[in-house]
């Protein structure tokens, strides 16, 4: 649970870094929800880590080469597809279409939609639309991660991760509406 939540929480901070590098003008709009969700996730994971006695790692854990060409090519295709769909959604459906595209693409990959929205703002879409779309994508990605945990993990694992993810998403929604 600790590793799953920390890895998921780091995604929010990674999104913040991507926006900072690609379009710093969006930082003021994205920072609060991303920081709230990221810091809350890490805090809850650390709290849970301290409360649990069994911290054994699976010795049969298999790691993949992070420098493989195949994931880079898949990301490139996904990025182009998200950029194209986001632009079409904005043209034909307005900001609602962009939000829908971000929720759908966030399920597969939050980085592609983050980069796309950062590049499209402010010339094609408003900075507010881009920031909301990025946040929605991060939230939909978190919901999808929970579904994976629910279907492939134990009931106890899914309950623990699900509760933390729910708190993270609620905090993110509050951050969007209160800021």
N, C-alpha and C positions, 0 to 999 in steps of 0.2 A: 504494500500500500504506500509506504514511504517513497519508494523509487518511482512508482507510477504518478503519484501526486507531484513530487518535485519535478519530474520530467515534464509533466503537463504545465506546471506553474512557470517553468523556465520558458515555455513557448510564448507566454505573454510578454516576458522581458525581451525575448528575441525579436518579437514583432515590433516592440518599441525601438529597439536598436535598428531594425531594418528601415522603419519610417524615418528615424533620425538621419540615417545615411542617405536615403533616397530623396526624401522631401521634408526637410527640417521644419518647414512652415506648418506641417500637420501635428507636430509634437504637442503643442498646447491642447489640441483636441483629443489626442489619443492617450496622452500620458496618464491622466487620472484613472480611467477604467483599466488600462493595462497594468499600472503599478498596483492598484487595489487588488486586482485578481491575482497577479503574480506574487505579491508579498503575502496576501492572505493564504494562498495555496502553500507556500513554503512554510509559513508560520504554523498552519494546521498540520502539515506533514511532520515538522519538528516536534510539535506537541504530541502527536501520535507516536512518534519514534521513542520519545521519553517514557510513554505510558506502556509500551509493549515490551515484554521480556524476551521473546524469541526473535532474534535478529539474524538468524542463519540465512546465508545466501545459497542458492542452488549451485552446487559444484559443476553441474552439467550445462551451465549457461553457455550458449554459443554466440559468438560475436561475428559480425560481418565486416568486410573491408570497407571503411568509410570513403575510400578513394576510387570506388568502382565507377566506370563510365556509364553503365546502364541507368543508375538513378539520376545522373546528371541529364541524360537524354530525355528520360521520362519527365523530369522537372521542366525542361525546356519546352517540350510539347504541351505539358499541362499549363505552363505560364502563357504561352501563345493562345491556347484555347480560352483560358480565363480572361485574358485581355480582350480578345475578340468578342466573347459572349458579354462581357461587362459593357463594352462600348455599344453593342447592339441593344442590350437591355436598357441602357440609358437613353438611346435614341428613340426606341419604340415604347418603352414603359416608364421612362423617367426614373426618379430616385427609387421608387418602389421596385422597379426591375433590377436596379443595381443591388438593392438589399437582398432580393431573392437570389440573384446570381451569387452574391457573397455567401449567403447561408448554404447554398448547394455546393459551391466550390470549397468552402471551409471544411466540409465533411472530408474531402479528399486531401486538401493541403492548404494550410493557412498562409504559407509563404507566397504562393503564386498570387493570391488575391491581395495580399498586403502590398506586394511590389506593384501589381497592376493598379490598385487604387492610388498608391503614392505617385505613380507616373501620370495618371489621368487627372489628378487634382493639381491646380485649379482650372486648367484649360478646358477639359471636357466635362468634368463634374465639379460640384462645389466642394470645398475642403470639408464641410460638415457632412456631406454625403459620403465622402471617402472615409472619414474617421468612423462614422457609424457603420459603414460596410465592413471595415477592418475589424471593428469590435464584434459585430455580429458573426463574422467568419470565425473569429477566435472562440466565440461561445458555441457555435455549431460544431466546431472541431472538438471541443470539450465534451459536448453531448454525444458525439459519435464515439469518442474514446470510452465513454461510460457504456455505450451499447456493446462495444467489443468486450469490455470487462464483464458485463452482464452475461453475455453469451458464452464466453470462454473461461471465465474465472469461477471461483467458488461463490456460494451465496454470501458468506461472511466478507470475502474480498470485495464483491460487488456492492454490498451494503456500506462498507467503510469508504470506498472510493466514491460511490454515488452520493453519500452524504456530504463529503468534502466538495465534490464537484458542484453540487446543488448550492452550497454556501458561496462558492466562488462565483457562480453565475448570478446569484441574487445580488451579491456585492457589486458585481460589474454592472448590472442593470441599475442599481441604485446610484452608482457613480455616474452613469450616463444621464439619468434623469435629474439628479441633484446638482450637477455641475453645469 
